[in-house]
Amino acid sequence: MQKYMVIETFRPGCFDAVYDRFKQQGRLLPDGLKYLDSWVTADKSACYQLMQTDNPALFGDWIKAWDDLVDFEFTPLA
């Protein structure tokens, strides 16, 4: 499986809303997209997530659940 570094940049004022949704609904990952670990920046402006999948198209389904609060960048890892 391919690993990806996902950088989530929280839209201004949305940090609490992101974590409220997460607490209520979880990560909202489609089957086949696996969360491995994450780190939030000290200023709470971004989250770095390590994820894994054989089907990068699944990121599109996941983004739909969060794109009202977060902007995303994806980088495949060696």
Phi and psi in degrees as a GROMACS rama.xvg file:
@    title "Ramachandran Plot"
@    xaxis  label "Phi"
@    yaxis  label "Psi"
@TYPE xy
-81.4134  135.579  GLN-2
-96.1823  149.732  LYS-3
-135.101  141.468  TYR-4
-95.5818  123.562  MET-5
-110.452  126.253  VAL-6
-107.525  116.511  ILE-7
-100.738  120.561  GLU-8
-103.686  117.765  THR-9
-72.0452  134.24  PHE-10
-66.84  152.494  ARG-11
-52.2558  128.616  PRO-12
77.3357  8.23091  GLY-13
-103.354  -2.18752  CYS-14
-55.1345  -50.3803  PHE-15
-63.5578  -38.465  ASP-16
-64.6024  -37.7517  ALA-17
-61.3529  -48.6043  VAL-18
-73.4804  -27.4251  TYR-19
-64.7832  -45.6989  ASP-20
-63.2701  -43.4623  ARG-21
-58.7324  -44.8217  PHE-22
-63.5403  -35.8699  LYS-23
-82.5381  -35.1745  GLN-24
-124.476  -5.31114  GLN-25
80.0116  -164.303  GLY-26
-76.5259  -17.3932  ARG-27
61.6555  36.1684  LEU-28
-80.3006  135.137  LEU-29
-71.7703  155.594  PRO-30
-56.8071  133.063  ASP-31
102.291  -10.8247  GLY-32
-110.619  117.592  LEU-33
-111.663  127.64  LYS-34
-82.2659  134.22  TYR-35
-110.726  -45.923  LEU-36
-169.327  164.845  ASP-37
-155.204  160.359  SER-38
-142.341  133.263  TRP-39
-101.404  138.908  VAL-40
-66.2597  154.804  THR-41
-58.999  -33.4103  ALA-42
-87.45  4.15149  ASP-43
58.8753  33.5921  LYS-44
-98.049  -16.3494  SER-45
-153.658  160.965  ALA-46
-132.99  132.939  CYS-47
-102.959  123.509  TYR-48
-122.594  136.263  GLN-49
-98.3256  122.466  LEU-50
-133.41  167.295  MET-51
-144.294  138.454  GLN-52
-164.329  156.443  THR-53
-95.895  -6.44425  ASP-54
-131.234  88.1019  ASN-55
-62.2738  -15.2641  PRO-56
-63.2318  -21.4947  ALA-57
-64.5475  -23.2823  LEU-58
-59.5996  -33.8532  PHE-59
-60.8696  -41.5917  GLY-60
-65.2668  -40.7089  ASP-61
-67.1556  -42.6507  TRP-62
-59.2895  -37.6749  ILE-63
-56.8065  -29.9227  LYS-64
-79.052  -13.2582  ALA-65
-130.237  -8.39613  TRP-66
-70.5227  -6.05807  ASP-67
-79.3575  -15.0655  ASP-68
-120.779  -20.6618  LEU-69
-137.543  145.206  VAL-70
-105.577  143.628  ASP-71
-119.877  146.625  PHE-72
-132.465  141.478  GLU-73
-126.758  136.482  PHE-74
-133.99  120.367  THR-75
-68.0919  142.685  PRO-76
-107.339  148.915  LEU-77
